[in-house]
Amino acid sequence: MIISGNIKDNTGEPLMGANIYATLSSGGKVGGISDFDGNFNIDLGDKKLSTPVTISYLGFQSKTFEPSQLNNANIVLTEGEEMLDEVVVIAKKKPKSKKSIEKNNLIGIISLGVGLLALGVILIKIKK
């Protein structure tokens, strides 16, 4: 058995990447996705389905069909009713390890010490 059809939204635009799937009576799953023009064609062979075929697309209400209904079917999915209120993004800065902080402080102290030593040498030369 081959299931096939075309999936569009309620304005007639094809839905590329819509999911078509069902569960086999053997426990496995079978499915595919629609192409650029919303078309799909899945060869089930002799496999028997234990569930209806579900067609879904992100942001749209899913629909289920019996395999016999999907012979060059024209399917229209409607937009979902649920909308997200907000999206929360959380980010944290990874703290530097204690070892790298101590190393940076040591380098700063050495630099300060070398700078003071150079300043002391300059002052001694000026006094002479």
Backbone as a printed PyTorch tensor [residue, N CA C, xyz], in Angstrom:
tensor([[[ 0.8420, -1.1840,  0.0000],
         [ 0.0000,  0.0000,  0.0000],
         [ 0.8860,  1.2450,  0.0000]],

        [[ 0.4980,  2.2080, -0.7770],
         [ 1.2030,  3.4960, -0.8430],
         [ 0.2570,  4.5750, -0.3410]],

        [[ 0.7520,  5.4000,  0.5960],
         [-0.0230,  6.5580,  1.0130],
         [ 0.6390,  7.7880,  0.3950]],

        [[-0.1790,  8.6850, -0.1310],
         [ 0.3700,  9.8620, -0.8090],
         [-0.6090, 11.0140, -0.7080]],

        [[-0.0840, 12.2030, -0.9450],
         [-0.9470, 13.3710, -0.9180],
         [-0.1560, 14.6560, -0.9600]],

        [[-0.8730, 15.7440, -0.7110],
         [-0.2930, 17.0790, -0.7160],
         [-0.8050, 17.8090,  0.5160]],

        [[ 0.1010, 18.4840,  1.2160],
         [-0.2580, 19.1730,  2.4610],
         [-0.0870, 20.6700,  2.2770]],

        [[-1.1410, 21.4210,  2.5970],
         [-1.1150, 22.8860,  2.4890],
         [-1.6900, 23.5040,  3.7530]],

        [[-1.4340, 24.8160,  3.9280],
         [-2.0760, 25.5210,  5.0370],
         [-3.4220, 26.0540,  4.5510]],

        [[-4.1410, 26.7530,  5.4280],
         [-5.4830, 27.2180,  5.0620],
         [-5.4850, 28.3520,  4.0370]],

        [[-4.3040, 28.8900,  3.6820],
         [-4.2400, 29.9050,  2.6210],
         [-3.8170, 29.2980,  1.2880]],

        [[-3.5630, 27.9720,  1.2850],
         [-3.1800, 27.2980,  0.0480],
         [-1.6820, 27.1760, -0.1690]],

        [[-0.8870, 27.6500,  0.7910],
         [ 0.5720, 27.5420,  0.6770],
         [ 1.0130, 26.1300,  1.0540]],

        [[ 1.9070, 25.5110,  0.2720],
         [ 2.3800, 24.1700,  0.6220],
         [ 3.2050, 24.1870,  1.9080]],

        [[ 3.0870, 23.1200,  2.6800],
         [ 3.8390, 22.9950,  3.9350],
         [ 4.9980, 22.0190,  3.7240]],

        [[ 6.1740, 22.5750,  3.4960],
         [ 7.3800, 21.7680,  3.3180],
         [ 7.8540, 21.2690,  4.6810]],

        [[ 8.1680, 19.9810,  4.7830],
         [ 8.6930, 19.4260,  6.0260],
         [ 7.6320, 18.9870,  7.0190]],

        [[ 6.3890, 18.8420,  6.5660],
         [ 5.3450, 18.3230,  7.4600],
         [ 5.6510, 16.8570,  7.7650]],

        [[ 5.3470, 16.4230,  8.9770],
         [ 5.6090, 15.0380,  9.4050],
         [ 4.4100, 14.1570,  9.1200]],

        [[ 4.6740, 12.9760,  8.5490],
         [ 3.6470, 11.9690,  8.3000],
         [ 4.1440, 10.6990,  8.9800]],

        [[ 3.3990, 10.1470,  9.9390],
         [ 3.8980,  8.9760, 10.6610],
         [ 2.7520,  8.1270, 11.2080]],

        [[ 3.0860,  6.8530, 11.4700],
         [ 2.1480,  5.9060, 12.0640],
         [ 2.9430,  4.8030, 12.7330]],

        [[ 2.2680,  4.0250, 13.5870],
         [ 2.8920,  2.8920, 14.2640],
         [ 2.4690,  1.6100, 13.5570]],

        [[ 3.4450,  0.7440, 13.3310],
         [ 3.1700, -0.5470, 12.6920],
         [ 2.6430, -1.5330, 13.7200]],

        [[ 1.8890, -2.5250, 13.2620],
         [ 1.3760, -3.5450, 14.1830],
         [ 2.5160, -4.3530, 14.7880]],

        [[ 3.6890, -4.3670, 14.1390],
         [ 4.8650, -5.0670, 14.6790],
         [ 5.5480, -4.2600, 15.7780]],

        [[ 5.1120, -3.0330, 16.0070],
         [ 5.6800, -2.1940, 17.0500],
         [ 6.6080, -1.1140, 16.5350]],

        [[ 7.0660, -1.2240, 15.3080],
         [ 7.9410, -0.2070, 14.7340],
         [ 7.1540,  1.0130, 14.2840]],

        [[ 7.8630,  1.9320, 13.7140],
         [ 7.2120,  3.1520, 13.2160],
         [ 7.5680,  3.3330, 11.7420]],

        [[ 6.7110,  3.9970, 11.0270],
         [ 6.9450,  4.3170,  9.6280],
         [ 6.5370,  5.7680,  9.4160]],

        [[ 7.2420,  6.4590,  8.5330],
         [ 6.8760,  7.8470,  8.3060],
         [ 7.7690,  8.5150,  7.2960]],

        [[ 7.5480,  9.7980,  7.1380],
         [ 8.3290, 10.6040,  6.2200],
         [ 7.9630, 12.0650,  6.3880]],

        [[ 8.4890, 12.8960,  5.4900],
         [ 8.1750, 14.3270,  5.5200],
         [ 7.7650, 14.7790,  4.1300]],

        [[ 7.0320, 15.8610,  4.0770],
         [ 6.5960, 16.4040,  2.7880],
         [ 7.7380, 17.1670,  2.1250]],

        [[ 7.7180, 17.1870,  0.7910],
         [ 8.7850, 17.8700,  0.0480],
         [ 8.5010, 19.3630, -0.0660]],

        [[ 9.2850, 20.0540, -0.9000],
         [ 9.1970, 21.5070, -1.0640],
         [ 7.7950, 21.9720, -1.4580]],

        [[ 7.0970, 21.1460, -2.2350],
         [ 5.7480, 21.5010, -2.6980],
         [ 4.6460, 20.9370, -1.8120]],

        [[ 5.0210, 20.3510, -0.6580],
         [ 4.0350, 19.7980,  0.2620],
         [ 3.6120, 18.3750, -0.0760]],

        [[ 4.2440, 17.7560, -1.0760],
         [ 3.8790, 16.4000, -1.4950],
         [ 4.5750, 15.3570, -0.6270]],

        [[ 3.9050, 14.2200, -0.4410],
         [ 4.5180, 13.0790,  0.2350],
         [ 4.0600, 11.7950, -0.4450]],

        [[ 4.9040, 10.7670, -0.3310],
         [ 4.6260,  9.4740, -0.9360],
         [ 5.3800,  8.4350, -0.1160]],

        [[ 4.6690,  7.6090,  0.6390],
         [ 5.2850,  6.6180,  1.5090],
         [ 4.7770,  5.2360,  1.1240]],

        [[ 5.7070,  4.3490,  0.7760],
         [ 5.3630,  2.9780,  0.4080],
         [ 5.3900,  2.1120,  1.6630]],

        [[ 4.2250,  1.6290,  2.0650],
         [ 4.1290,  0.7780,  3.2480],
         [ 4.3950, -0.6830,  2.9220]],

        [[ 4.3650, -1.0460,  1.6560],
         [ 4.5350, -2.4490,  1.2620],
         [ 3.4180, -3.2820,  1.8550]],

        [[ 3.7750, -4.4060,  2.4660],
         [ 2.7850, -5.2960,  3.0960],
         [ 2.6070, -5.0090,  4.5790]],

        [[ 3.2220, -3.9490,  5.0750],
         [ 3.1720, -3.6460,  6.5060],
         [ 1.7650, -3.2240,  6.9160]],

        [[ 1.3750, -3.6810,  8.0920],
         [ 0.0540, -3.3300,  8.6250],
         [ 0.2390, -2.2870,  9.7310]],

        [[-0.6350, -1.2830,  9.7230],
         [-0.5640, -0.2090, 10.7160],
         [-1.4730, -0.5280, 11.8940]],

        [[-1.0140, -0.1880, 13.1040],
         [-1.8430, -0.3680, 14.2970],
         [-2.4880,  0.9400, 14.7260]],

        [[-2.0630,  2.0600, 14.1460],
         [-2.6450,  3.3710, 14.4620],
         [-2.9580,  4.0940, 13.1550]],

        [[-3.8360,  5.0740, 13.2000],
         [-4.0610,  5.8990, 12.0070],
         [-2.7910,  6.6870, 11.6730]],

        [[-2.7350,  7.2030, 10.4750],
         [-1.6050,  8.0240, 10.0360],
         [-1.8220,  9.4370, 10.5720]],

        [[-0.7930,  9.9870, 11.2140],
         [-0.8630, 11.3440, 11.7630],
         [-0.0380, 12.2740, 10.8940]],

        [[-0.5860, 13.4350, 10.6060],
         [ 0.1260, 14.4710,  9.8530],
         [ 0.2050, 15.6890, 10.7470]],

        [[ 1.4530, 16.1610, 10.9570],
         [ 1.6410, 17.3000, 11.8560],
         [ 2.6740, 18.2620, 11.2760]],

        [[ 2.5770, 19.5010, 11.7480],
         [ 3.5060, 20.5480, 11.3280],
         [ 3.5610, 21.5620, 12.4580]],

        [[ 4.7620, 22.0450, 12.7760],
         [ 4.9480, 22.9710, 13.8870],
         [ 4.0630, 24.2090, 13.7290]],

        [[ 3.2750, 24.5090, 14.7460],
         [ 2.3940, 25.6750, 14.7310],
         [ 1.0260, 25.3950, 14.1420]],

        [[ 0.7750, 24.1390, 13.7410],
         [-0.5060, 23.7670, 13.1410],
         [-1.1190, 22.6110, 13.9160]],

        [[-2.4410, 22.4670, 13.8250],
         [-3.1330, 21.3660, 14.4790],
         [-2.8950, 20.0840, 13.6870]],

        [[-2.5450, 19.0160, 14.3940],
         [-2.3240, 17.7140, 13.7530],
         [-3.6430, 17.1190, 13.3140]],

        [[-3.5900, 16.2600, 12.2860],
         [-4.7720, 15.5320, 11.8110],
         [-4.4020, 14.0680, 11.6520]],

        [[-5.3970, 13.1880, 11.8800],
         [-5.1860, 11.7580, 11.6900],
         [-6.1140, 11.2440, 10.5920]],

        [[-5.6020, 10.2450,  9.8640],
         [-6.3430,  9.6740,  8.7390],
         [-6.1510,  8.1580,  8.7160]],

        [[-7.1260,  7.4550,  8.2180],
         [-6.9560,  6.0370,  7.9170],
         [-6.1350,  5.9580,  6.6340]],

        [[-5.2660,  4.9460,  6.5110],
         [-4.4280,  4.8510,  5.3130],
         [-5.2250,  4.8630,  4.0060]],

        [[-6.4180,  4.2930,  4.0230],
         [-7.2390,  4.2550,  2.8010],
         [-7.6660,  5.6540,  2.3520]],

        [[-7.6380,  6.6300,  3.2640],
         [-8.0070,  8.0150,  2.9190],
         [-6.8510,  8.7650,  2.2680]],

        [[-5.6530,  8.1920,  2.3140],
         [-4.4650,  8.9070,  1.8320],
         [-3.9840,  8.3530,  0.4950]],

        [[-4.8200,  8.4830, -0.5080],
         [-4.4560,  8.1070, -1.8650],
         [-4.5790,  9.3660, -2.7180]],

        [[-3.4430, 10.0700, -2.9030],
         [-3.4200, 11.3800, -3.5750],
         [-4.3490, 12.3730, -2.8770]],

        [[-4.3190, 12.3710, -1.5640],
         [-5.1970, 13.2270, -0.7630],
         [-4.6950, 14.6680, -0.7560]],

        [[-5.6220, 15.5910, -0.6990],
         [-5.3140, 17.0030, -0.5090],
         [-5.6650, 17.3530,  0.9310]],

        [[-4.6360, 17.6480,  1.7080],
         [-4.8180, 17.8570,  3.1410],
         [-4.5510, 19.3140,  3.4790]],

        [[-5.4310, 19.9040,  4.2750],
         [-5.2740, 21.2920,  4.7180],
         [-5.1380, 21.2830,  6.2370]],

        [[-4.0150, 21.8070,  6.7230],
         [-3.8140, 21.9460,  8.1610],
         [-4.1180, 23.3810,  8.5680]],

        [[-4.7730, 23.5380,  9.7030],
         [-5.0990, 24.8760, 10.1990],
         [-4.1260, 25.2530, 11.3080]],

        [[-3.8940, 26.5410, 11.4420],
         [-2.9690, 27.0290, 12.4670],
         [-3.4750, 26.6630, 13.8480]],

        [[-2.5240, 26.3890, 14.7440],
         [-2.8650, 26.0300, 16.1140],
         [-3.4110, 27.2170, 16.8740]],

        [[-4.2070, 26.9320, 17.8750],
         [-4.8200, 27.9750, 18.7040],
         [-3.8750, 28.4730, 19.7930]],

        [[-2.9620, 27.6070, 20.2320],
         [-2.0930, 27.9710, 21.3470],
         [-0.9210, 28.8080, 20.8710]],

        [[-0.6670, 29.8720, 21.5930],
         [ 0.4790, 30.7300, 21.3080],
         [ 1.3460, 30.7870, 22.5660]],

        [[ 2.6240, 30.9340, 22.3640],
         [ 3.5360, 31.0690, 23.5000],
         [ 3.4200, 32.4760, 24.0790]],

        [[ 3.4080, 32.5730, 25.4080],
         [ 3.3590, 33.8780, 26.0530],
         [ 4.7040, 34.5750, 25.9710]],

        [[ 5.7570, 33.8200, 26.2710],
         [ 7.0820, 34.4110, 26.2810],
         [ 8.1250, 33.3180, 26.1420]],

        [[ 9.2990, 33.7200, 25.7760],
         [10.4480, 32.8220, 25.7200],
         [11.4930, 33.4020, 26.6610]],

        [[11.9900, 32.5790, 27.5750],
         [12.9750, 33.0400, 28.5530],
         [14.3200, 32.4210, 28.2030]],

        [[15.3400, 33.2750, 28.0760],
         [16.6960, 32.8260, 27.8050],
         [17.5560, 33.2040, 29.0030]],

        [[18.2740, 32.2360, 29.5350],
         [19.1410, 32.4740, 30.6960],
         [20.5720, 32.1750, 30.2730]],

        [[21.4810, 33.0830, 30.6120],
         [22.8990, 32.8810, 30.2950],
         [23.7270, 33.1930, 31.5240]],

        [[24.7980, 32.4550, 31.6870],
         [25.7080, 32.6900, 32.8040],
         [27.1270, 32.7430, 32.2640]],

        [[27.9150, 33.6090, 32.8790],
         [29.3230, 33.6880, 32.5190],
         [30.0590, 32.6510, 33.3530]],

        [[30.8740, 31.8710, 32.7030],
         [31.6390, 30.8580, 33.4130],
         [32.7800, 31.5420, 34.1640]],

        [[32.8300, 31.3600, 35.4770],
         [33.9010, 32.0310, 36.2400],
         [35.2570, 31.4240, 35.9000]],

        [[36.2800, 32.2770, 35.9680],
         [37.6360, 31.7940, 35.7400],
         [38.0270, 30.9070, 36.9070]],

        [[38.8860, 29.9710, 36.6270],
         [39.3460, 29.0960, 37.7090],
         [40.2330, 29.8910, 38.6600]],

        [[40.3030, 29.4600, 39.8890],
         [41.1020, 30.1540, 40.9110],
         [42.5630, 30.1920, 40.5050]],

        [[43.0080, 29.1320, 39.8550],
         [44.3990, 29.0450, 39.4460],
         [44.7420, 30.1470, 38.4450]],

        [[43.8570, 30.3960, 37.4680],
         [44.1550, 31.4340, 36.4820],
         [44.0760, 32.8280, 37.0970]],

        [[43.2160, 33.0260, 38.0860],
         [43.1440, 34.3210, 38.7690],
         [44.4370, 34.5730, 39.5360]],

        [[44.9080, 33.5500, 40.2600],
         [46.1540, 33.7010, 41.0150],
         [47.3210, 33.9720, 40.0750]],

        [[47.3510, 33.3050, 38.9340],
         [48.4240, 33.5070, 37.9650],
         [48.4060, 34.9420, 37.4490]],

        [[47.2120, 35.4570, 37.1320],
         [47.0980, 36.8430, 36.6490],
         [47.5350, 37.8370, 37.7190]],

        [[47.1670, 37.6000, 38.9800],
         [47.5860, 38.4890, 40.0690],
         [49.0940, 38.4690, 40.2330]],

        [[49.7100, 37.2920, 40.1310],
         [51.1530, 37.1720, 40.2650],
         [51.8590, 37.9470, 39.1600]],

        [[51.3510, 37.8290, 37.9380],
         [51.9400, 38.5720, 36.8170],
         [51.8050, 40.0720, 37.0570]],

        [[50.6680, 40.5160, 37.5780],
         [50.4670, 41.9270, 37.8700],
         [51.4190, 42.4280, 38.9420]],

        [[51.6360, 41.6200, 39.9810],
         [52.5520, 42.0090, 41.0550],
         [53.9820, 42.0980, 40.5360]],

        [[54.3800, 41.1230, 39.7220],
         [55.7320, 41.1460, 39.1490],
         [55.9010, 42.3780, 38.2640]],

        [[54.8890, 42.6860, 37.4510],
         [54.9630, 43.8670, 36.5850],
         [55.0790, 45.1370, 37.4070]],

        [[54.3030, 45.2200, 38.4870],
         [54.3630, 46.3870, 39.3620],
         [55.7400, 46.4910, 40.0080]],

        [[56.2750, 45.3480, 40.4420],
         [57.6000, 45.3360, 41.0670],
         [58.6800, 45.7780, 40.0950]],

        [[58.6270, 45.2990, 38.8640],
         [59.6120, 45.6920, 37.8510],
         [59.4740, 47.1790, 37.5490]],

        [[58.2500, 47.6660, 37.5020],
         [58.0240, 49.0870, 37.2430],
         [58.5880, 49.9600, 38.3460]],

        [[58.3720, 49.5590, 39.6140],
         [58.9180, 50.3210, 40.7450],
         [60.4390, 50.2750, 40.7610]],

        [[60.9950, 49.1180, 40.4080],
         [62.4520, 48.9800, 40.3540],
         [63.0240, 49.9110, 39.2930]],

        [[62.3790, 49.9660, 38.1330],
         [62.8380, 50.8500, 37.0610],
         [62.7210, 52.3030, 37.5000]],

        [[61.6430, 52.6530, 38.2190],
         [61.4510, 54.0120, 38.7090],
         [62.5500, 54.3600, 39.7270]],

        [[62.8850, 53.4000, 40.5990],
         [63.9470, 53.6120, 41.5750],
         [65.2910, 53.8380, 40.9040]],

        [[65.5870, 53.0990, 39.8400],
         [66.8400, 53.2700, 39.1000],
         [66.8840, 54.6400, 38.4610]],

        [[65.7680, 55.0930, 37.9170],
         [65.7170, 56.4220, 37.2840],
         [65.9570, 57.5060, 38.3300]],

        [[65.3220, 57.3830, 39.5200],
         [65.4970, 58.3840, 40.5760],
         [66.9350, 58.4360, 41.0730]],

        [[67.5720, 57.2840, 41.1970],
         [68.9730, 57.2450, 41.6460],
         [69.8660, 57.9480, 40.6420]],

        [[69.6340, 57.7380, 39.3520],
         [70.4510, 58.3860, 38.3160],
         [70.2410, 59.8990, 38.3150]],

        [[69.0350, 60.3440, 38.6220],
         [68.7470, 61.7830, 38.6280],
         [69.4600, 62.4370, 39.8140]],

        [[69.5260, 61.7800, 40.9950],
         [70.1750, 62.3380, 42.1780],
         [71.6830, 62.4600, 41.9800]],

        [[72.3000, 61.6180, 41.2080],
         [73.7630, 61.6590, 41.0440],
         [74.1270, 62.8360, 40.2510]]])
